[in-house]
């Protein structure tokens, strides 16, 4: 009986406690509901703000396209009616062609081996030279040539420049340059085809000649209005107002602005070329995009990859704003063009879209792009391949399509690695890490990629786990460096171990440093590393103050093998601080 009463009291007490706590729970729930409603209102407010901005941007784009188009129409009418104006335009365009030819010569003849050697032994590759990889150059050129319209009267050359900044440019001469930085963001051949097709379109539509024509028209209209007003630069809004308040620079490259007034058209264009500023009006970009998508459809490339490419560009620019320094990755322009491409795709016929199957799946299995459902893409490609087997076979036989996912992957493994190395020397650490990680995802036995990935991790590490991962990368670099072609992997492996030195790895560290010196001598005709004095400091820190090395006089390369006399090693304790027999001089940096 007593037990039952106790249980009854417990039940009543629990009911009483719940009754007392109910208002608290209700208040808490009410508070949570209000916070949720507030967050939803904020999201809706942000969405409305974004929609409003998008509409504003669309109107701005339409206005600028209309104004440039109006100026172009007037310039073309003047070109058709006035012989003097036509003659001037032809003359200035020929000057532009000549300057583009000079620019091409400079770029094409820069020494790709013109590396700068630092005192630590690092070799820094030069920028804006042609990318020193013949297989990659040949592959991109073949893809580009396959996209050129069959009835085109132009001749093209497609080339890769070594520069971690995303950039693509077409010269009036038909030369098209694409940077390693832009290609390193490409996920498949369809996206590559879009970049090249877009630049082809600028040449096919004579956009450079249009720019010369519009510039000459504006120059003459400016002089005419100045003459009427009786003052220099007194045109106010006038003709320049046609460009949305942004002046001539919007039409011809975004440089110089008002400095164009009073200057000769030829001088302006020469300076434009020298500054390597290649920007088109929004009207021209829109036209080039539409034509590029037509070229892609004609070659069966998947146009739905283009918006994804722009998403990748946007993400890269958010991650590192320096990527926006080159016009191709400018977030505002990227978003404008992404919208235009989506509009084109939405308006395209299902019949045209059903023809697209090439180049959409190259690196999907490697997780190198944004997360997305790839099974839909792969399923679509397989179905289309069955429908279009004969058409594809014919185009492959006529070299109108480039076949082989394997070739694309091999090219991209090397290109992403090399761009990651360049990005590292530009202090673009996130881009460098991403490129090197992607390269190793494609090819996991690349000693050079492991080495530079280790350098990025070591330099930027803040936690013990990050330093340990850097050490693992250096160890992998040594493991796969079967030719002994990368002595520095031994040096960095030793230095990384020394940062957490214990009695267990002292002798291993000393051995790594000695191996670094020996391999360096084998690769450099017996010369000692330029940082030998620092190596002695490392050796002493590692616990071996007696070892020293001297230059080797007899090193002979026979075929692919390397033979040399043994590196003389002194084990006796010297009476003075150990120094090499021949003190190495600081190398002169190449300029």
Number of C-alpha atoms within 10 A of each C-alpha: 5 7 8 9 10 11 11 12 12 12 12 12 12 12 12 11 11 13 11 11 12 11 11 12 12 11 12 12 12 12 12 12 12 12 12 12 12 12 12 12 12 12 12 12 12 12 12 12 12 12 12 12 12 15 12 12 15 14 12 13 16 13 16 21 20 17 19 22 19 14 21 19 13 16 23 17 11 16 19 11 11 11 11 11 18 18 12 16 23 16 14 20 21 15 16 23 18 15 20 21 17 14 15 16 11 12 16 15 10 14 13 19 11 15 16 17 17 16 16 13 14 11 13 17 19 20 17 19 21 24 22 15 14 10 13 20 17 14 17 23 18 17 22 24 22 20 21 21 15 9 6 8 9 13 10 18 15 22 21 26 23 22 24 28 27 25 23 24 22 23 23 23 19 20 19 22 22 25 24 28 27 23 24 25 23 24 27 25 26 27 26 23 26 26 23 27 27 25 26 29 24 24 21 18 14 12 19 21 19 19 22 24 26 24 25 21 23 22 19 14 16 22 20 13 18 16 14 11 12 11 11 13 15 15 19 11 12 12 18 21 14 20 24 18 11 15 20 27 20 20 24 24 20 17 20 15 14 14 11 19 17 12 11 11 21 18 13 18 22 16 15 18 18 13 11 12 16 20 18 20 21 22 18 22 21 18 16 23 25 19 21 24 24 17 24 23 19 15 23 24 26 27 29 19 20 23 20 18 24 23 17 18 24 21 15 20 18 13 12 14 14 15 25 21 13 14 19 20 25 18 21 13 14 20 19 16 19 19 16 18 21 15 11 15 19 12 9 11 10 10 8 14 17 17 21 24 25 26 25 23 20 18 22 19 11 14 13 19 18 13 8 11 9 13 11 9 17 15 11 14 21 11 12 16 17 10 13 15 10 11 12 21 13 12 15 13 10 10 14 21 21 22 15 12 16 11 15 20 20 15 17 26 24 24 23 29 27 29 27 32 28 24 21 22 16 15 11 19 20 17 27 26 22 17 29 29 21 24 29 20 16 20 15 15 15 19 23 23 29 29 28 24 28 30 23 23 19 20 12 14 15 10 8 10 10 16 21 17 16 27 23 16 24 28 21 22 26 23 15 16 19 10 11 18 15 20 21 23 28 25 20 22 26 26 18 20 18 17 9 11 15 10 8 8 15 19 13 13 24 21 14 20 24 21 17 23 22 20 20 21 21 23 16 12 17 22 19 22 22 18 16 20 15 12 18 22 14 20 21 15 14 23 14 16 17 16 18 23 20 18 18 19 12 11 18 14 12 8 6 6 8 13 11 15 12 10 18 11 12 13 11 9 12 13 6 6 9 18 16 14 10 11 13 16 11 12 13 10 10 10 7
